[in-house]
Amino acid sequence: MANSDIRNKINIRNITAEESKEIIKRVCINTFEYKDNRKGDKDNISIDYSKFPEYTKQERKMIYINDIIDCRIEFLENSEEEQQLKGLPKISPYIISNYIWLENKEYIIEDLNNGLLKTPLQPEQTFSDDPLRMLRAIRFAAQLQFTIVPETFMAIATHAHRISIVSQERITDELNKIMMCPKPSVGWHLLLTSGLLNRIFPQVADLQGAENIDGMGHKDNFYHTLQVLDNVAAVSDDIWLRWAALLHDIGKPATKQFEPGHGFTFHGHEVVGARMVPKIFNKLKLPQHDKMKWVQKLVLLHLRPISLTKENITDSAVRRLLFDAGEDIDSLMTLCEADITSKNKVKVKRYLQNFEWVRHRMHEVEATDQLRNWQPPVTGELIMQYFSIPPGKQVGIIKDAIREAILDGIIPNEYEAAFLFMQEKGKELALTSRN
């Protein structure tokens, strides 16, 4: 719904205090805390969403109507204060705090209806008091699809250096919220143009820029990345898949080269990017174990399905992709399809058709070879027991040979075939059964 239609939709008028408590516009939450700062009382209010069927998560806009007294309304968002409130369930609303100060409600209602974000005081003072508010302003703009007014945005650019005094945990919390917006690119674009991105995440800022030499150029990898991120966000709420989208080309600046007569290349950027992921996660205080390794894996593999669309696909290539991706193959394919950002509709259609063919071949191969979460049909323990040898290089050689034989289609992924192959490989290594 357009901002201009909001006023008519909600019938703004003078309302009573009780009526005001029932009005929550375009925010999907279960409870909120109402505060009268003068009285210090609190009242948890349950909202009946059947009264607001027209508002959805994808339409995250916020309209606040103040009651007849001067007060502040705060929405808690997984904050420390929320944890201290007994019985208050986890909610995902918005902390407005200094952005919406309801003492001049007519002006505020007008700004909200116009989709504008302003600071209640002079923006310089607001951001000086707590520089994290600069990130929150950008996050609100992305979540609510509002516009930060020019004087406020200029103040963010001027005070961007002040973000250095904010803890990394608070910064990353805001970045994660931007990531979960319906269109995350809005927030990341504002971070770049405000100057904040260079200070809090320079590796992503380094993606910006397109270069042209002798009529040969390359696309702006920053805005390509944002398009990939939005494409993923349109089909998945998985925050780690969105992080993989943001980081999938993070290794390109380090691998960029110009080859005369050929153009710009980024050879090995997926390998370099995968190596960067642990350091980035560590710097941002993101999870260092399974989630980091999952994102790293997708960054490393993101070119593999695309390469299969450019050649005569073989069962061996499909097996190897299934083996390397395992249970993450569907997420990898989602990322790869999102990576098609060409403006050439014919080219996009061809790539997507090729991806469908790759999916079809994967289903066929998987049905016969069962390579997801592959476990070797012959284990190292069996090899050692059969040949009466200790752990060592020979065991690894036989295991690797069995795996490669299965992936190349020389033998089926079955115990009997693998056992016979093990015996033959043992003979090549001058090993015999001593049982």
N, C-alpha and C positions, 0 to 999 in steps of 0.2 A: 504494500500500500504506500502510495506517495506521501511524503511528509505533509504536503498541502491538504491531504484528505484526512489527516489525523484529527484536526480540530472538530470537523463535522462528525467524525466517527464516535468520538468520546463525549461530545456535547459539553465542552468546557463551560462551567458556570460557577457561581458561588455555591460551595457545598459545605455540609456540616463535617465536624471532626469524624463522626462515625462513618459517614459516606466515604470520606477520603481514605479510610483504612481499607476499603474494598477495591480501590482503583489501582491496579498494577497493569501497566501497559507494555506489551511486547517483551516480557521477561519470563522465562520459564523457570520458576522456582516453586518450592513447596511451602516455605515459610519465610517470613521476614521479621525483623525486629524493628519495632517502632519506638523512637526515642523522643521524649519531650525533654530537651536539655535543661529547661528551667525547673522542671519538677523531678527529673531524674528517674522517672518511672519507665518500666519496660513492659511491653505487651507482645507476646508471640501470637501471630495471627495466621490461621490456616486459610488458604485461598481455594475457593471452589472454581476450578478451571472450566467447568461447563458454562460459566458465565462469559468466558472469553474464548470461544471456539475459533475465532478468526486469527488468533495469534499463534504462530508456530516458532519452533527453534530457528528456522531459517530466516525468520523476519525479526531478528533480535534488535528491536528498537525499544527505547525506554521513555515513558511519559510519567512524570510525577505530578500529582496535584496536591498542593499543600492544604492542610486544613485551616481553620479559621485562626489558629494561633501560630505565632512564629516558632518554628522548630526546624530541626534537621531530620531527614529520613536517611538512614544508612542501610545499605544492603551489605550483608556480610558475605565474604567469598573465601571460604576455606582459610580463614585467618586464625591467629592465635586466640583472639577474643571469642571466636565461634567455638573453639574447643572447650573454652571455659564455661560455656553456657550449658547447664545441665539439660539433657533431653533434647537439645536442638539438633536436628539431623543435618547431615552434610548437604549443603546447597551450593548452587553455582550462580548466584546473582552477581551484582556489581557493587563495588565499594565506590560510592560517589564522593563522599567526604568533601574535599575542597572544591570539587568541580560543580556540584549543585548545592548552592547555599540558598535555602528557600526563605529568604527574607524579602525578596522582591519578586513575588511569584508571577506577576503578570509578565515581566520581562523574561523570566526563566521559561514560562510556558511558551512564550513566543519563540524563544531560541530553540526549545525542544521540538516544537512543531516545524521549525525551519531546518531541523537537523544540524544545529550548530553547537560546538563545544567551546565554552569560554571558562576562564578562571574567575572565581568570585572576587578576588582581589587583583591587584596588578600582577600580571603573569610573572614578572621578575621576582616579586616577593613570594608568590606561590611556589615557584620552582627552586628558589633559594632555600626556603624552609625545608623542603624535602625533594631532592632532585629526581627521585623515583616517579614523581608525578608527571614528569615529561614522558616517561615510558607508558604510564597509565593513560595519558591523554591519547597517545597513539593507539594503544590497545582499545580504548573506548571507541575511537574513530573506526577501527577495523571491525569490532564486534557489533556496533550499532549502526554502521554505515552512515556516521555523522561526519561533518566537516569541521576541522579545527580552524577557528577564525584566524586570519593572517597575523594579527598582533600576538596571539598566543603561540602560533607556530614559529614566528620570528624569535620569540623569547626562548623557545626550545632550542633553536639553532644557536642562539647566542650563549646559552648556558649549557650546551651539550657537554662541555668539559667537566661540568660538575658531577656527571654520572659516575666519575671515578671514585667518589666517596661512598657509593652505594654498594652493599654487599652483593656478591655474585649470586647468592641464593635468591635474593629479591629480584634481581634482574632476570634470572632464568625463569622464575615463576611467571613474570610478565611475558617473556618470549614464548613459553608454553601456551599461555592463554591466547596469544596472537596466532600461534600455530593451529589452535582449535577453532578459529573463526571460520565462518562459511567460505570466506575468500581471504586467505592469509596474506596474499600478495599486497593487499592494501596496507597492512601494517608494516611489512618489510620494505615497501617502497617509501613510506613515510620515515622509517628508521634511516634509510639511506639519505634521503633529501634533507633531513634535519641535521645530519652529521653525527647522529648517535651510533649508527651502525659501524662506522670506522673505529669507534672507541670501544664498543662492546663485542663486536664480532668482525674483526677486520678481514678474516678469511673469506667471508661471504661478500663483503664490500669489494674485495679484490677481483671478483668475477665481473664487475661492471666495466663496460667499454667495448667498443667494436673498432677494429683496426683495418686499414686497407693499404695494401702495398701493390703497386703495378696493376691496379684494377682487380686485385684478388683480396677478399676480405673474409671476416668471420662474424658471426652473429654476436650480439651482446649476451654473454653467458649469464649475466645477472638476471636479466628480464626473461631469458629462456628458462632459467631455473624457477622463477616465480610462476611462469605459466605451467610448468610441470607440477609445481606444488599445488596450484589451484586445480589442475586436472585431477590430481590424487584426492584433494579435499572434496571434490564433487562426487566421488564414489566411495570414500572411506573415511571413517572417523578415527582410524588408528593413528595415534599421535606419532608412533615410531615409524610408520610408513611415511608420514609427512616429513619427519626428520630425514629419512632416507632420500626423499625427493629433494629436500633443500641441499643435501650434501652430495648428491650423486655426481655432480661435476666439480666438486670442490678442488680437485687436483688439476684442473685445467690451467690456471695461471702458472703453476710450477712446471708444466710440461709444454707450454706454448712455444712453437718454433715456426719459422717461415722457411719453406723450401722453394727456391726460385723455380718458376715454371710449374709448380704444383699448388702452392698456397700454404695456408696455415695448417699446422697439425698439432694434435694433442695426444701423441702416442703414449700409451701407458697411464693415462690420467686416472683410469679406474683403480689401478694398483696404488698409485701415489695417493689418491683420495682415500682409499681404504686404510692406508697407513696413517693418515691424518685424523681419522675418526676418533681413536682412543684419546689423543691429545686434546681434541676439541671437546669431547665429553668430559674429560677431566677438568678443563678450564671452566666449562659451564656448570660444573657440579651436577652433571646428569649421571644416570646410573652407569656404573663401570663394568657390569657383568653381562648378563644375558641380553639386555636391551641394546647395549653398546655393540656387542658382537653381532647381533641380528642386523642392526643398521650397517655395520661394517661389511657384513656378508652381502647385503643388497647393493651397496656401493661398488664392491668388487665385481659382482656378477652382472651389473646392469647392462653391459654391452652384449652379453652372450646371446640372449634371445634375438636381439636386433641382427647380430651377425648371421643367425640362421635364416633370416628372411632374405638375405642377399646372396645366398648360394644354394646349390642343390642339396637339400637337406638329406642327411644320412641317418640311419638308425643309430649309428655309433655316436654321432654328435648329439642326438636327442637323449640317448642314454647318459652321456656324460653330463649334460645339463641337469637331467633329473637327479643324477647321483650327487652333483655338487650343490644343487639347490635344496634337495630333500623336501621336507614339508613346507618350505617357504616358497615353492615354485609359483603358487598362485599370487602371492604378494609381489614376487619379482616380475611376473607378467603384467600385473597392474601398474607397477612403476614403469616398465618398458613401454606400455601403451600410452601412458601419460607423457612419456618423453617425446612423443611425436607432436611437435608444435609448429610444423611447417604451415605457411599460409596457402600453400598449393594444395587445394582440395583433392586433386587427382592423386597426388603423391601420398597424402594422408590416407586416402581410401585404399590405395595399393598396399601401404604398410600394414594397415589394420586387417586387411584380407589375408596378408601373409602371416600375421600373428595368429589369426584364426586357424590357418593351416598348421602352424607350429603347435598350437594347442591340440588340434586334432591328432597330429602325429604323436604328441606326448601321451595322450590318452591311450592310443593304440599300443605304444611301446610299454607303457606302465601296466597295461592289462596283462601283458605276457611276461614282462621281466620284473615287475614289482621292485623298482629301484628307490622309491621314496623311503627315507630312513633305512637305507640298505645296511644289512648285516651280512658279513661274509659267510657263505654256506659252510666253509671250512675254517675253523678258528686256529689261532696260533697255538693253543693248547693241544689241539688234535695233531697238528703238524709235529710239535715237539714229541708227543707221545708216540706217534707212528714211526718216526725216524730215530727216536731215542736221542734227541739232541737238546742242548740247553738253549735258553733265550739268546738270540744273537742275529747276526746279519742274514744267515741262511733262511731263518724263519720269515724275516721281512721280505726277502726276495721272492719266496714262494707265495706269500699272501698278496704281494703286489702283482705278481704274474697272474694269479687267479682273478683278481679284480679287473685287470686290463683285458684279460681274455673274455670276461663277461661283458664289459663295456664295449668291446670291439665285435661282439656277437660270435666269437669263436666257439664259446660254449654257452649253454643256457644257464640262467641263474638258479641252479638246482644242485642239491648235495651230491648226487651220484656223479654227475658230470664234473663237478669241481674236485671230487675225491680222486677220480681217475686222472684229471689234469695235474693234481698235486703229486701223484705217483710219478708221472712222466717228468715233471719239473724236478723232482727229487733225483731221478736218474741222471739228469743233466748236471746236477751238482754232486754227483757221485755219492748220493745218499741211498741207503737201502733200509727197508723195514727190519727191525730186530725183534719184532714180536713173534 
